[in-house]
Amino acid sequence: MFKKILKKIDNSFDKCVYPGIAAEKNSVAAAAARAPRRNFMLAFGLLSVLSLSAAAQTTPTTPPANPQPQPTQPAQPTEVQPQPQNQPVQQNPVQRTQPNAPTQTTSPPPGTTPSGQISSPNTVIQQTPTQNVGTSGGIAPAVLPDDPPPVAPNFQAPVRPLPTAERVGVDIMNQLSLTLEQVIEMALQNNNDIDSSKIEVQIAEFNLRAARGVYDPQLAGESYYESRTTPTASTIGGAGASGKVTQSDFRTNLGASGFSPYAGGVYSADFTTARTTTNNQNALLNPQYPTAFNLSYVQPLWRGRRFDNNRRNIEIAKKNLSLTDAQFRQRAIEVIAQAEQAYWDLVFALRNLQVQIDAVKQARTQLESNQRLVAGGVLAPIDVVAATTQITTFEQSVYTAQESVTRAENNLKTLMLADRTSEVWSRPITPVSPISLEPPRVGLEIAIADALRNRPEINQLQTQTEINKIDQRFYRDQRKPQIDLVANYTSNGLAGTANEISRTSTTVNPELLARINQLSQAQNLPPLVFNPTTTISAPPDALVGGIFSSLSSLVTQRYPTYRIGVRIGLPFGNRVAEANLGRSLAEESQIGNQRAQQEQVIEAQVRNSLQALKSAEARLASALAARTSAEQLYESEQRQFRAGTTTFYLVLQRQTELLSARGRELQAQTDLNKAISEFQRSTGTTLSANNVTVTDGANLMKTNSPRTTVFSSKFFPESNQK
């Protein structure tokens, strides 16, 4: 009877699905095509019979007609017997009774007792849809959420024409072939971050220059005319009857001051010359030419003699310049690493696009083969539909891969081009550098030592430590008392036009003289006669002359003045210096902790990069073997399909596996190259590995055999930018 059922199913299937084969049952091709189908139908029939037998053993419970609300009796707690693991537990449903309805007896499921317990641990219990699945009794079945409201029911995308296969914004006919070295060179020359880092170095250079400029002498000059009128009530003030003295000056002052680069001294020098005229009646030189030269010097004897604020600023500016150099190197390493990663991402995207296109071509070839077999009556028409579906699926992967190519290319252009006006934006990039499949062979200890020696982060922390030492030295010096040696020297000169002053005076009172003469006449004595005295005042001959006479007196130091002394300053408490020193000591501990943490991070990065190298190399070997096996399986499946011993579904599965294996191999190759780049970055050897050296702080030199190119200099000529 079972054979008759299979025969009826076989004939019905031939008439419905394979009409061509049903019409040509006597042909050899039809017999060959029916062989795998008979095996399939035999298995299908066997499964159907087993399903019917299992369904026959299950007796569903018929609910009573016109059910009425029934009170729910509390469920009695059921003791759960120890069960072996991974064994289903039959739940004992809660029994409900109706007062007026006849009681219906429900037989327990096979393998269980009337109370719902499992009779034997080895019994397999079949569960019905109303039973809960679990390992303990008394648990209510899971409550599913309500169905969501219908949103766009029976949605189907409208059939629309496919867009063009051209890439956006590039001319596919104008390819630009670039090696990895050329990409790195363009990135270092045109990258905006590199330019910003270069500007930071220039700023640090200017800061150092400004710090050293504190020792430049400060020149000062002043020239002015002044007229002063002063009231005076003294007879010796020279005001005369007007009671005022007017003096006019035309004065010129020249001076220079600054800091000494040796021992922290401070100097100043002033020169003054003037032409003075006055209406003072007592002035012997009018006009007169006074000159003066003053020189002073203050030398610290304790605080500020060995190390002062000016020398501190210069040392810090030097360290900041080296710090910006390290930051510039770090930025160059990051840009090179990013350029390498982007380059290999573009390589992977392009090769992946080619793999996806090849998959579509293979699928189309398989479709043509299926169409010929269907025309010959060997395959069912549904196999053509399956092949067409596979083609459309692969075509979607092609479009996704094409988008990945555009994204990877734009990312690379962003790193290597200066701005969006470059003509390279409209040209597709074709990487031509060979894929490096040989990772560096370096031990862990050597790699960590190289990283700690070459990584710019360590150099930056070392520079910060040196700056902190400079601060500590300065603040310790500020705790000392201020004791300064003060010296001053002044030389004066004076000359002018002589102004002689005549004064006539008598020493006898006229009334007294007249009384004496009267008495003398009465005694027949001669009268007394007193003549007035005339006095003429004139300046010394050494002061008579012009401006050059005054300067001669100045130069010959005819009228010098000297002064020398000690100035002492004792700050009470000096808490400012103490607090600054304490802060610098705390910062030293903080920098030490940061360095220890950074060294741990660097060692972890080196370990991770070495492990990534080994893992990428192992994945590449495994991916290569997997791709080779997938190719063999796909070819074998195709031969079996042509021989009629397998189904087209397995052919499609092998084809998909082959596509995935090729993609994994490409990804493994790309991961290995990126792992090599990351290892170079983690050990700080990116610059040396790519023949890039940093010169004079802000310049990068890339050496490519047999040429040497200098780029990223301070100012690029137009020829280099192009």
Salt bridges, closest charged atoms under 4 A:
ASP10 OD1 - ARG37 NH1 2.92
ASP10 OD2 - ARG38 NH1 3.08
ASP14 OD1 - ARG37 NH1 1.74
GLU185 OE1 - ARG707 NH2 3.76
ASP193 OD2 - ARG331 NH2 2.35
GLU205 OE1 - LYS714 NZ 3.35
GLU226 OE1 - ARG228 NH1 3.02
ASP249 OD2 - ARG228 NH1 3.01
ASP249 OD2 - ARG251 NH2 3.72
ASP308 OD1 - ARG311 NE 2.80
GLU315 OE2 - LYS318 NZ 3.80
GLU334 OE1 - ARG331 NH1 2.58
ASP345 OD1 - LYS674 NZ 2.97
GLU395 OE2 - ARG364 NH2 3.26
GLU403 OE2 - ARG407 NH2 3.03
GLU409 OE1 - ARG167 NH2 2.71
GLU409 OE1 - LYS413 NZ 3.38
GLU438 OE2 - ARG441 NH2 3.24
ASP450 OD1 - ARG453 NH2 2.35
GLU457 OE1 - ARG455 NE 2.98
GLU466 OE1 - LYS319 NZ 2.81
ASP471 OD1 - ARG312 NE 3.04
ASP477 OD1 - LYS480 NZ 3.62
ASP484 OD2 - ARG567 NH2 3.76
GLU578 OE2 - ARG479 NE 3.01
GLU587 OE2 - ARG583 NE 3.87
GLU588 OE2 - LYS469 NZ 2.61
GLU599 OE2 - ARG595 NE 3.25
GLU603 OE2 - ARG607 NH2 3.11
GLU617 OE2 - ARG441 NH2 2.84
GLU631 OE2 - ARG627 NH1 3.37
GLU631 OE2 - ARG662 NH2 3.82
GLU637 OE1 - ARG654 NE 3.51
GLU657 OE1 - ARG654 NH1 3.23
GLU665 OE1 - ARG627 NE 2.67
ASP671 OD2 - ARG619 NH2 3.57
GLU678 OE2 - ARG681 NH2 2.81
